[in-house]
Amino acid sequence: METIAKISRKGWVVIPAAIRKKFGLGPGSLVKFKIEGGKIILIPERNPVEECFGKLASSDESLTKLLLEERKKNRLREEEKIRF
C-alpha cells in the first residue's frame, strides 16, 4: 500500500484511515520514528499496560474474592495435614 500525505505548517501528517485501521492506531497511540537508508520509518509502539487494560474485567467475579477463597482452601488443607 502506498499513499501520499501533505505535511502541515506545524509538521503534522495525517496517517490515512486504511493504515490506521490496519495497525489499530487511534487517538493516543504511540509511534516510533526511525531513519534508515534515507527513509523515515513509522513504527507502531505498543503500550503493554494499555493493552492489558480491561482484560481482567471480563469476569463478573472479584479476583480478590477468588484469591481469598483459594487461600482459605489452602489453609484448610494445611490444617488437615497438621491434625494427622
C-alpha positions, 0 to 999 in steps of 0.5 A: 500500500502506498499513499501520499500525505501533505505535511502541515505548517506545524509538521503534522501528517495525517496517517490515512484511515486504511493504515490506521485501521490496519495497525489499530492506531487511534487517538493516543497511540504511540509511534516510533520514528526511525531513519534508515537508508534515507527513509523515515520509518513509522513504527507502531509502539505498543503500550503493554499496560494499555493493552492489558487494560480491561482484560481482567474485567471480563469476569463478573467475579472479584479476583480478590474474592477468588484469591481469598477463597483459594487461600482459605482452601489452602489453609484448610488443607494445611490444617488437615495435614497438621491434625494427622 
